[in-house]
Amino acid sequence: MAQYLVSVQRPKGYDGRTESAEMRAEIGALNNEMVAAGVRVFVGGLREPDSAKALRRAEDGGVTVTDGPYVESREFVGGFWVLEVASLDEALAWGRKAAAACRCSIEVRPFH
């Protein structure tokens, strides 16, 4: 079995508080389906990028901490699942369900 990151890609400025009850119910049903299938290892939602701290190694060997995301982007990771499945095809099938439930782009990426 292989593990895959299935990440939710949200547009900059997206406010999760505006998600409809229907959408939240569909995401909840997807989570329940993943648990019932025994594929969900971990799931997590993330706050907006402005709440992030970026840490960078400085030339002197120290580390600087700044407010905000590491990179500026039009999209950000809004949440994710770690799934353990038999194949990429199975991970993509779950990714399709996630795209439908979350009404957004999904990235599926294998772990080493």
Backbone as JSON Lines, residues from 0, in Angstrom:
{"i":0,"aa":"M","n":[0.85,-1.19,0.0],"ca":[0.0,0.0,0.0],"c":[0.89,1.25,0.0]}
{"i":1,"aa":"A","n":[0.47,2.24,-0.71],"ca":[1.2,3.5,-0.81],"c":[0.37,4.61,-0.19]}
{"i":2,"aa":"Q","n":[1.07,5.64,0.28],"ca":[0.37,6.79,0.84],"c":[0.43,7.95,-0.14]}
{"i":3,"aa":"Y","n":[-0.68,8.7,-0.19],"ca":[-0.82,9.84,-1.08],"c":[-1.35,11.04,-0.31]}
{"i":4,"aa":"L","n":[-0.85,12.21,-0.68],"ca":[-1.39,13.46,-0.19],"c":[-2.44,13.91,-1.19]}
{"i":5,"aa":"V","n":[-3.64,14.14,-0.72],"ca":[-4.73,14.66,-1.55],"c":[-5.03,16.05,-1.0]}
{"i":6,"aa":"S","n":[-4.56,17.08,-1.7],"ca":[-4.65,18.44,-1.14],"c":[-5.7,19.27,-1.88]}
{"i":7,"aa":"V","n":[-6.37,20.09,-1.1],"ca":[-7.44,20.98,-1.57],"c":[-6.8,22.31,-1.95]}
{"i":8,"aa":"Q","n":[-6.97,22.74,-3.19],"ca":[-6.39,24.0,-3.67],"c":[-7.47,25.08,-3.71]}
{"i":9,"aa":"R","n":[-7.3,26.1,-2.91],"ca":[-8.28,27.19,-2.83],"c":[-7.71,28.47,-3.44]}
{"i":10,"aa":"P","n":[-8.57,29.31,-4.03],"ca":[-8.08,30.58,-4.58],"c":[-7.74,31.56,-3.46]}
{"i":11,"aa":"K","n":[-6.79,32.42,-3.74],"ca":[-6.42,33.46,-2.78],"c":[-7.66,34.26,-2.4]}
{"i":12,"aa":"G","n":[-7.84,34.53,-1.13],"ca":[-9.0,35.27,-0.66],"c":[-10.19,34.39,-0.3]}
{"i":13,"aa":"Y","n":[-10.07,33.07,-0.5],"ca":[-11.18,32.17,-0.19],"c":[-11.47,32.2,1.3]}
{"i":14,"aa":"D","n":[-12.73,32.27,1.64],"ca":[-13.16,32.29,3.04],"c":[-14.01,31.05,3.3]}
{"i":15,"aa":"G","n":[-13.46,30.09,4.03],"ca":[-14.15,28.84,4.32],"c":[-15.46,29.03,5.07]}
{"i":16,"aa":"R","n":[-15.62,30.16,5.73],"ca":[-16.88,30.41,6.46],"c":[-18.06,30.6,5.52]}
{"i":17,"aa":"T","n":[-17.78,30.77,4.21],"ca":[-18.87,30.96,3.25],"c":[-19.34,29.64,2.63]}
{"i":18,"aa":"E","n":[-18.73,28.52,3.04],"ca":[-19.14,27.23,2.48],"c":[-20.57,26.9,2.88]}
{"i":19,"aa":"S","n":[-21.33,26.39,1.95],"ca":[-22.73,26.07,2.22],"c":[-22.84,24.83,3.11]}
{"i":20,"aa":"A","n":[-24.0,24.7,3.74],"ca":[-24.27,23.51,4.55],"c":[-24.22,22.26,3.68]}
{"i":21,"aa":"E","n":[-24.68,22.37,2.43],"ca":[-24.66,21.24,1.5],"c":[-23.22,20.79,1.23]}
{"i":22,"aa":"M","n":[-22.33,21.76,1.01],"ca":[-20.93,21.44,0.74],"c":[-20.28,20.79,1.96]}
{"i":23,"aa":"R","n":[-20.52,21.34,3.14],"ca":[-19.96,20.75,4.36],"c":[-20.47,19.33,4.57]}
{"i":24,"aa":"A","n":[-21.74,19.1,4.25],"ca":[-22.31,17.76,4.38],"c":[-21.66,16.79,3.4]}
{"i":25,"aa":"E","n":[-21.39,17.24,2.17],"ca":[-20.75,16.38,1.17],"c":[-19.32,16.03,1.59]}
{"i":26,"aa":"I","n":[-18.6,17.0,2.13],"ca":[-17.24,16.74,2.61],"c":[-17.28,15.78,3.79]}
{"i":27,"aa":"G","n":[-18.24,15.98,4.69],"ca":[-18.39,15.06,5.82],"c":[-18.71,13.64,5.36]}
{"i":28,"aa":"A","n":[-19.57,13.52,4.36],"ca":[-19.91,12.2,3.83],"c":[-18.69,11.55,3.18]}
{"i":29,"aa":"L","n":[-17.88,12.35,2.48],"ca":[-16.66,11.82,1.88],"c":[-15.7,11.32,2.96]}
{"i":30,"aa":"N","n":[-15.55,12.1,4.03],"ca":[-14.7,11.66,5.14],"c":[-15.2,10.34,5.72]}
{"i":31,"aa":"N","n":[-16.49,10.23,5.91],"ca":[-17.07,8.99,6.44],"c":[-16.82,7.82,5.5]}
{"i":32,"aa":"E","n":[-16.94,8.07,4.19],"ca":[-16.7,7.02,3.19],"c":[-15.23,6.57,3.23]}
{"i":33,"aa":"M","n":[-14.32,7.53,3.37],"ca":[-12.9,7.19,3.45],"c":[-12.59,6.34,4.68]}
{"i":34,"aa":"V","n":[-13.19,6.71,5.81],"ca":[-12.98,5.94,7.05],"c":[-13.55,4.54,6.88]}
{"i":35,"aa":"A","n":[-14.76,4.43,6.34],"ca":[-15.39,3.12,6.15],"c":[-14.57,2.24,5.21]}
{"i":36,"aa":"A","n":[-13.92,2.84,4.21],"ca":[-13.1,2.09,3.27],"c":[-11.73,1.75,3.85]}
{"i":37,"aa":"G","n":[-11.39,2.36,4.99],"ca":[-10.11,2.09,5.62],"c":[-8.91,2.73,4.94]}
{"i":38,"aa":"V","n":[-9.14,3.82,4.18],"ca":[-8.04,4.45,3.44],"c":[-7.54,5.74,4.08]}
{"i":39,"aa":"R","n":[-8.32,6.34,4.97],"ca":[-7.94,7.63,5.53],"c":[-6.95,7.45,6.68]}
{"i":40,"aa":"V","n":[-5.77,8.03,6.52],"ca":[-4.75,8.0,7.57],"c":[-4.88,9.25,8.43]}
{"i":41,"aa":"F","n":[-5.07,10.41,7.78],"ca":[-5.14,11.68,8.48],"c":[-5.87,12.68,7.6]}
{"i":42,"aa":"V","n":[-6.55,13.63,8.21],"ca":[-7.21,14.7,7.48],"c":[-7.03,15.99,8.27]}
{"i":43,"aa":"G","n":[-6.89,17.1,7.57],"ca":[-6.76,18.38,8.27],"c":[-7.14,19.54,7.39]}
{"i":44,"aa":"G","n":[-7.8,20.5,7.97],"ca":[-8.1,21.76,7.29],"c":[-7.1,22.8,7.75]}
{"i":45,"aa":"L","n":[-6.74,23.71,6.87],"ca":[-5.75,24.73,7.2],"c":[-6.38,26.12,7.17]}
{"i":46,"aa":"R","n":[-5.88,26.96,8.04],"ca":[-6.33,28.36,8.04],"c":[-5.72,29.06,6.83]}
{"i":47,"aa":"E","n":[-6.15,30.29,6.6],"ca":[-5.71,31.06,5.45],"c":[-4.2,31.31,5.51]}
{"i":48,"aa":"P","n":[-3.57,31.54,4.35],"ca":[-2.11,31.72,4.29],"c":[-1.6,32.89,5.14]}
{"i":49,"aa":"D","n":[-2.42,33.92,5.34],"ca":[-1.97,35.06,6.13],"c":[-1.68,34.68,7.58]}
{"i":50,"aa":"S","n":[-2.16,33.52,8.03],"ca":[-1.9,33.08,9.4],"c":[-0.58,32.31,9.52]}
{"i":51,"aa":"A","n":[0.1,32.1,8.38],"ca":[1.33,31.31,8.36],"c":[2.54,32.11,8.85]}
{"i":52,"aa":"K","n":[3.56,31.39,9.23],"ca":[4.88,31.94,9.52],"c":[5.86,31.25,8.58]}
{"i":53,"aa":"A","n":[6.71,32.0,7.94],"ca":[7.7,31.43,7.02],"c":[9.07,31.48,7.7]}
{"i":54,"aa":"L","n":[9.76,30.36,7.7],"ca":[11.1,30.27,8.28],"c":[12.11,30.03,7.17]}
{"i":55,"aa":"R","n":[13.16,30.84,7.17],"ca":[14.19,30.73,6.13],"c":[15.56,30.69,6.78]}
{"i":56,"aa":"R","n":[16.4,29.82,6.25],"ca":[17.77,29.74,6.74],"c":[18.55,30.92,6.17]}
{"i":57,"aa":"A","n":[19.23,31.63,7.03],"ca":[20.03,32.78,6.62],"c":[21.45,32.33,6.27]}
{"i":58,"aa":"E","n":[22.18,33.17,5.56],"ca":[23.55,32.84,5.16],"c":[24.45,32.58,6.36]}
{"i":59,"aa":"D","n":[24.19,33.25,7.48],"ca":[25.02,33.07,8.68],"c":[24.66,31.8,9.45]}
{"i":60,"aa":"G","n":[23.71,31.01,8.92],"ca":[23.31,29.77,9.6],"c":[22.12,29.94,10.5]}
{"i":61,"aa":"G","n":[21.72,31.16,10.78],"ca":[20.55,31.41,11.61],"c":[19.27,31.19,10.81]}
{"i":62,"aa":"V","n":[18.18,31.38,11.47],"ca":[16.87,31.21,10.83],"c":[16.04,32.46,11.1]}
{"i":63,"aa":"T","n":[15.46,33.02,10.04],"ca":[14.58,34.17,10.2],"c":[13.13,33.71,10.1]}
{"i":64,"aa":"V","n":[12.28,34.37,10.85],"ca":[10.85,34.07,10.85],"c":[10.11,35.32,10.4]}
{"i":65,"aa":"T","n":[9.26,35.16,9.38],"ca":[8.47,36.29,8.9],"c":[7.0,35.9,8.87]}
{"i":66,"aa":"D","n":[6.14,36.89,8.89],"ca":[4.7,36.66,8.81],"c":[4.32,36.34,7.38]}
{"i":67,"aa":"G","n":[3.3,35.51,7.26],"ca":[2.73,35.23,5.95],"c":[3.29,33.97,5.31]}
{"i":68,"aa":"P","n":[2.74,33.63,4.17],"ca":[3.15,32.39,3.49],"c":[4.58,32.47,2.96]}
{"i":69,"aa":"Y","n":[5.16,31.33,2.72],"ca":[6.52,31.24,2.17],"c":[6.58,31.81,0.76]}
{"i":70,"aa":"V","n":[5.55,31.53,-0.04],"ca":[5.5,32.03,-1.41],"c":[4.18,32.76,-1.64]}
{"i":71,"aa":"E","n":[4.21,33.73,-2.52],"ca":[2.99,34.4,-2.95],"c":[2.39,33.57,-4.07]}
{"i":72,"aa":"S","n":[1.1,33.37,-4.02],"ca":[0.46,32.52,-5.01],"c":[-1.0,32.92,-5.18]}
{"i":73,"aa":"R","n":[-1.58,32.54,-6.32],"ca":[-3.0,32.79,-6.55],"c":[-3.84,31.72,-5.86]}
{"i":74,"aa":"E","n":[-3.23,30.6,-5.5],"ca":[-3.93,29.51,-4.82],"c":[-3.14,29.1,-3.59]}
{"i":75,"aa":"F","n":[-3.82,28.44,-2.67],"ca":[-3.15,27.93,-1.49],"c":[-3.79,26.61,-1.08]}
{"i":76,"aa":"V","n":[-3.05,25.83,-0.29],"ca":[-3.58,24.57,0.22],"c":[-4.52,24.91,1.37]}
{"i":77,"aa":"G","n":[-5.79,24.54,1.19],"ca":[-6.79,24.83,2.21],"c":[-7.04,23.67,3.15]}
{"i":78,"aa":"G","n":[-6.61,22.5,2.78],"ca":[-6.77,21.31,3.61],"c":[-6.24,20.11,2.85]}
{"i":79,"aa":"F","n":[-6.25,18.97,3.5],"ca":[-5.67,17.8,2.86],"c":[-6.11,16.51,3.56]}
{"i":80,"aa":"W","n":[-5.93,15.44,2.83],"ca":[-6.08,14.09,3.37],"c":[-4.77,13.36,3.11]}
{"i":81,"aa":"V","n":[-4.38,12.48,4.0],"ca":[-3.35,11.49,3.73],"c":[-4.09,10.17,3.63]}
{"i":82,"aa":"L","n":[-3.98,9.55,2.45],"ca":[-4.67,8.29,2.19],"c":[-3.67,7.17,1.97]}
{"i":83,"aa":"E","n":[-4.04,5.98,2.39],"ca":[-3.23,4.8,2.11],"c":[-4.06,3.87,1.23]}
{"i":84,"aa":"V","n":[-3.61,3.74,-0.02],"ca":[-4.37,3.0,-1.02],"c":[-3.44,2.1,-1.82]}
{"i":85,"aa":"A","n":[-4.03,1.23,-2.62],"ca":[-3.26,0.24,-3.37],"c":[-2.57,0.81,-4.61]}
{"i":86,"aa":"S","n":[-3.08,1.92,-5.16],"ca":[-2.52,2.4,-6.43],"c":[-2.81,3.88,-6.65]}
{"i":87,"aa":"L","n":[-2.1,4.45,-7.61],"ca":[-2.37,5.83,-8.02],"c":[-3.79,5.95,-8.53]}
{"i":88,"aa":"D","n":[-4.26,4.97,-9.28],"ca":[-5.63,5.03,-9.8],"c":[-6.65,5.14,-8.67]}
{"i":89,"aa":"E","n":[-6.43,4.42,-7.58],"ca":[-7.34,4.51,-6.44],"c":[-7.25,5.88,-5.78]}
{"i":90,"aa":"A","n":[-6.03,6.41,-5.65],"ca":[-5.86,7.75,-5.09],"c":[-6.56,8.79,-5.95]}
{"i":91,"aa":"L","n":[-6.46,8.64,-7.27],"ca":[-7.13,9.57,-8.18],"c":[-8.64,9.46,-8.09]}
{"i":92,"aa":"A","n":[-9.16,8.27,-7.86],"ca":[-10.6,8.1,-7.7],"c":[-11.08,8.87,-6.47]}
{"i":93,"aa":"W","n":[-10.32,8.79,-5.37],"ca":[-10.67,9.57,-4.18],"c":[-10.51,11.06,-4.46]}
{"i":94,"aa":"G","n":[-9.48,11.44,-5.23],"ca":[-9.29,12.83,-5.59],"c":[-10.45,13.4,-6.39]}
{"i":95,"aa":"R","n":[-11.0,12.58,-7.28],"ca":[-12.18,13.02,-8.05],"c":[-13.35,13.29,-7.11]}
{"i":96,"aa":"K","n":[-13.55,12.42,-6.15],"ca":[-14.65,12.62,-5.18],"c":[-14.4,13.88,-4.35]}
{"i":97,"aa":"A","n":[-13.14,14.12,-4.0],"ca":[-12.8,15.32,-3.23],"c":[-13.05,16.58,-4.05]}
{"i":98,"aa":"A","n":[-12.69,16.56,-5.33],"ca":[-12.93,17.72,-6.19],"c":[-14.42,18.04,-6.29]}
{"i":99,"aa":"A","n":[-15.23,16.99,-6.38],"ca":[-16.68,17.19,-6.46],"c":[-17.23,17.74,-5.14]}
{"i":100,"aa":"A","n":[-16.81,17.16,-4.02],"ca":[-17.34,17.58,-2.72],"c":[-16.87,18.98,-2.35]}
{"i":101,"aa":"C","n":[-15.57,19.26,-2.6],"ca":[-14.99,20.56,-2.21],"c":[-15.21,21.66,-3.23]}
{"i":102,"aa":"R","n":[-15.66,21.25,-4.43],"ca":[-15.94,22.22,-5.5],"c":[-14.7,23.05,-5.84]}
{"i":103,"aa":"C","n":[-13.56,22.35,-5.99],"ca":[-12.31,23.05,-6.29],"c":[-11.31,22.08,-6.89]}
{"i":104,"aa":"S","n":[-10.13,22.61,-7.21],"ca":[-9.05,21.78,-7.71],"c":[-8.45,20.97,-6.57]}
{"i":105,"aa":"I","n":[-7.99,19.77,-6.92],"ca":[-7.37,18.86,-5.97],"c":[-6.04,18.41,-6.56]}
{"i":106,"aa":"E","n":[-5.03,18.31,-5.74],"ca":[-3.75,17.75,-6.17],"c":[-3.54,16.43,-5.45]}
{"i":107,"aa":"V","n":[-3.16,15.4,-6.21],"ca":[-2.84,14.09,-5.64],"c":[-1.35,13.87,-5.85]}
{"i":108,"aa":"R","n":[-0.63,13.61,-4.73],"ca":[0.81,13.44,-4.83],"c":[1.26,12.3,-3.93]}
{"i":109,"aa":"P","n":[2.1,11.39,-4.48],"ca":[2.56,10.26,-3.66],"c":[3.64,10.68,-2.68]}
{"i":110,"aa":"F","n":[3.7,9.99,-1.55],"ca":[4.82,10.14,-0.62],"c":[5.96,9.25,-1.1]}
{"i":111,"aa":"H","n":[7.18,9.57,-0.71],"ca":[8.32,8.7,-1.01],"c":[8.17,7.41,-0.28]}
